[in-house]
Amino acid sequence: MEHVYVVIMAGGKGERFWPLSTPEEPKPFIKILGSETLIQQTVHRILPLVSVEHILVILGKEHLPLAREQLPQLPETNFIVEPVGRDTAPCIGLASLELEKRDPESIMIIIPADHYIPDQDKFLSTLTLAVEVARQGSYIVTLGIKPTRPETGYGYILAGNQKVTLQGRDVFQVQKFVEKPDFATAAKYLEEGSYYWNSGIFIWKNRTIQDLLSRYMPALWQGLDRIKASLGSPEEQEVLRREFNQFERISIDYGILEKAPDVLMIPTDFRWDDVGTWKALDRVLPLDENGNIIVGNHRGVETKGCIIYAKDIFISTFGISDLIIVSSQGKVLICHKDMAPDLKKLLQYL
């Protein structure tokens, strides 16, 4: 597609899938849903839409060797390195400088590196529509996922009344973005039918996001402008490091999306999951006859509803249910499934 670039965000600390994921090898770079890592699956999913030359990965410097090893088909210049993580607004701002240099007419598709989207055809057709919508004006376009359960781990989008129909698909004005709700609120959202999960996938003209950063996040934009002025000079890395260390840690949702006037949402019906915790594997991997997910070397008796990942040792179980048991890199995790979303508490203790 002409002028279209895909920017894959591959940050992360490796906390939610410990001990399989670590700060040195976080979630995008682990094989948790098959024979490929999540970032490899993401690149292969998007390749029918754009060429490898138009796929960029933005990540921390500590993960650059790993990314190059896993994605040898991408040109080395397509890896954008953040000196430190400052959430998605500075990340996207830095990516916009690279796209401006490559193509002043560029359209940016922002996608996370670690989502589960098995319905490739539906995904790509929706992105194609989103690009055509973005071409028509200074719009932010996002994809809303139709909820299938009262999920408390996702942010939500409330669709407004105003809509247009393009290529047989409805496109809604976004009324508001809402933070992760409690269970009762999520159940209400599901019942009302106008709320969608926030996919974290965004499509816009590159100049549109730069204009919005300049308008709503002037301090960030001034820093990005100083980085832009240093590009190609001997001071480039020093300026990049200095400015990023000063940036506020802030998401693009909070910094731009909640304030911008022309935000549109395309409802989607493809399968999607951000695979946020070990417990999420119940939704995306096949279960055995006892409701277990087993990866690796395991034998169990009277074992039900468990997730068992035996990467480097043999695990045997007897008379247990609803547990997560993971062995990786000489470490073992045992916890109840219901505690999986709070795994950070354990890691803080450790």
N, C-alpha and C positions, 0 to 999 in steps of 0.2 A: 504494500500500500504506500502510495506516494507521501513522503514527508513524515511517515509514522515511525516512532521509536518506542520501544518498550524499555522501561527502567524497572529493574527487579531490586527490591529492597531486601538485603540479606544481613541485617543486623541481628543482635541477640546475645544473651549471656549464657545460654545453655542450661537454664534453671528448671524448666518445666518438664524436661525428660531426663533429668538426672537419674541414675548415673550413666545412662547411654550418651546423653549430651552433656557437654562441659563447656566452660568458657573458651577453651581452645578449639572445640569442635561442637558448636551450637546446633540447634535444631535443623536449620536448612541443610546442613552438611552430613546428616546421618541417614542411614537406610532404615526407615521405620515403617514404610508402606510398600516394601517390595525390594527389588534388586537394585534400584536406583535411589540416590539421595533425593530429598525433597526439591533441592534447587535444580538438580538434573531433570526431574520430572517437570518442573516449571518451565525450563527452557524448551524442552521437547514439546510441551503443550502449546507454546506460543509460536513455534517455528513455522507452521503453515501460514501464519499471518504476516510475518516480516522475516527478512533474512538475518543471518547471524550478525552481520555488520550493523544491524539496527537494534540489537539487544545489548543493553548496558546493565551492569551489575554494580550497585553501590553498597559498600561494606566497610568494615573496620580493617585497619592495616594488618592486624594480627591474623586475619582470615584470608588475606590475599593469596598466599601460597596454596592453601587448601582449595580455594575457588578456581585458581588456574589449573590445578591438577584435575579437578572434577569437570571442568568445562574447557577442555583444550581447543574446542572448535571456535571459541570466541577470541577475537583479536585482543592482544594484551592491552591495547589502548581503550578497550571497552570496559575496563574495571576502574570505577571511580572510588577513590579511597578517602574515607573520613578519618581525620587524625584522632578524633574522639567521638563517641556517640552522643548526640544531642536531640534525639527523637526525630520525628518525621519531617517537621517543617524545615530545619536546617538541611537535612538530608535531601529533600526534594529541591530546595533552593540551590544547593550545590550541583545537583543533576541538571537543573535548568541552565546553568552557566555552560556546561558541556554541550547541551543541545543547541544553545544559541550560537556557539562557535561552529558547530557542524552544519546547522541548517536553520537560518532565521525563520523559516516557515514551518518549523517542526511542530508536530502534534505528539504529546507525551501520553503514554499509557503507563500508569504506575500500578505495579502489582507486587504483593508480598511474595517472598521466595518459598514459603513453607505451607501453602494451603493445599487442600485435597479437592480436586475438581475432576472427576472421572469423565464427565460428559463434555469431551473436547469440542465436538461439533457445535453444540448449543452455546458453549462458552465463546467460541470464536465468532459465531454469527452475532452474538450479543455485542461483542467488542467492535465488530465491523459497523453495526448500527450506531454504537456510541461514538465512534470516530466521525461518522457522517453528521451526527448531531453537533459534535464539537466544532466541526468545520463551519457551521452555519452562524456562529456568533461567539461572543465572549462568555461562553458557558463553562461551568464546572459540571461534568457528567460523572455520575457514580452508578454502580450497580447495586440494587437492593435485592436481598435474598428473601424469598417468601418463607416465613418461619414455619417450622414443622413441630415445634415444641416450645414450652415456656423457658427459653434459655436465659440464664442470668450471666453468662460469661461473655456476651456480645453487646456492643452498642447497637442502637436502633435508629432507623430513619422513619420519620412520619411523612407520608406522602400527602401533598396538598390536593386541593380539588381540581386545580387547573392542570389540564393535560392536553397533549397533542398525540396524534397517531401517525407514526412513520413506519413505512414498510410493514404495516399490519401490526406494529407493536406500540403499546401505550408508553408515553414518556411523561412523567409527572414532575411538577414543580415540588421541590423539597420544602416542607413547612418547617421542620426543625430536626436537628440531630439530638438524640438523648443518650445519656450515659448508661452503663450497665445497670439494669434494674434489679430489684429484689424479686423473689419468685412470684409474689402476688401481682406485682406490676407487670411482670413478663406474661403471666397468664391473661391479664387484662388486654395487653397488647395483642396477644394471639387471637383472642376472642373478637376484638374490634376489627381486625383485618386490614387496617390502614398502615400498620407498622411493619417494617422490613428490617432484617438484619443488615448492619453496615458491613459490607464485604471488604472494605479497605482498598478497593480498586477504583481508580480515578482516571478520567480522560479529559484532557484540555489542550488548547493551543499553548505552546510554551510561552508565548508573549502574554497570554491571559494570566497564567499563574505568576509570572514576574510582575505584572501590573498589580495583582492582588497583594503580593508580598510587599511591594512598595507602598501600597495604600494602607494596609492593615498591620503590617509588621515592619515599620520603618527602621527600627534598630537592627533587625536581622538583615534587611535589605542593604543598609549602609555597609554592614560588614561584608556581605556578599559582593557588593560593588568594589570594595577594596581588594577582595580576593580576585575578582575579574580583572582589575587593573594590573595585578601582579602575574597573571597567567603568562607562562613562557619566559619569565624573567628569572634570574638567579635567586630572587627572594621569594619565589612562589611558595615553596614548602613552609618557609618561616611565617609568611603572612597567613597561609591557610591554617597552620597550627595555632597561631596567636588569635585569630578571629574565632575559630571554632571553640577554643577554650573560654571565650567570653560570651558565646551565644547562650541564651536561655534554653533550658530543656523544655521543648513544647511541641505538641503534635500539630500536624496540619489541620486536623479536625477542629481543634480548639482555636488555633491561630487564624485560620482562614475560613474553613467551611461553615462554621457557625455564624459568620459575619457577612459572607459574600451574598450579593443579591440574586445572582442568576445560577442557582444550583438545581440541576435536573437529575432525576433518578429513573433508570430503566428497571422495572421489575423483572426478575429472572426466575426460571423454574429449574435450572440445572442443579445437580447435586453439588453441594459446597460444604466444606467444614474447615475451620482454621486449625483443627487438630491441636487444641490448646493444652491438653493434659493427657497423661496416660489413659485416663478413663475414656477419652474420646475415641480410642481405638475400637471400643465396642460398636461405634457407629460406622466404622469404615473398613474393618477387617472381618473376614468370615469367622463365625463361631463354630466350635465343634459341637458334638451332640449334647454336651453338658454345659454349653454356654461359655466355654473358655476360649481365650485367644492364646495360642501356644506358638512361640517362636523359639527354635533351638532344641536343645536336648532335655526333654522332660518326660517323666512318667508319673501319672497320678492315679490315685484311687479315691473315690468319693470326693472329687474336687470339682466344684461347680462355680460358674460365673467369675472365674479368675482371669487375670492377664499375667502371663508368665513369659518372661523374656530371658532365656538362658543363653547368653552370648558366649560365655567362656568356661562354664562349668555345667555339670549335670545337676538338675534339680528334680527332686522327687517330693510329692506332696500327698497328704493323707488326711481326709476329713476336714477340709477347709472350704470356704466359699467367700466370694466377693473381695478377694485380696489381689493386690498388685505385687508381684515378685520379680525383680529385675536384677540380673547379674551382669556387670560390665566393668572391664578394666580393674579387676580386683576389688570392686565394691559391690555391695548387695543392698538393695532397697526392698523393704517389706512394709506395706501400708494397706489400710482399707481403701477401697475404691473411692469412698466418699471424701477421703482426705486428699486425693490427688490435686484438686485445685489449690490447696494450701501448702504445696510442697516447698515453696520459698521459705516458710517458717522453719522447716527442718534444716534447710541449707544455711540459713542465718545462724542457727544453733551450731551446726557443724563447723 
